[in-house]
Amino acid sequence: MYQEVDLQHPIEYNGHDICGLAKRGVLKSKFKVAQVKERCFLFGVEIEGPAGRKDSYVKPLNELVQTCSCFKE
């Protein structure tokens, strides 16, 4: 599914380097639930788990970012 989106490094949104945040492990602490939810919707990421929990959005967003070329280096 992620290949359909055809994301290119760096994955950015609204001035935030999503790749860099994921590499440093701070996606969860950087954003509120609504913000992470918005990014998942934008990138076409399906959530895993209850919609009210931040982890439900952060985990699949991290998985998406790992498909980026910067994680394959």
PyMOL commands that set and color helices and strands:
alter all, ss='L'
color gray80, all
select helices_A, chain A and resi 2-5+18-23+27-30+33-43+55-65+69-71
alter helices_A, ss='H'
color red, helices_A
select strands_A, chain A and resi 12-13+16-17
alter strands_A, ss='S'
color yellow, strands_A
deselect
rebuild
show_as cartoon
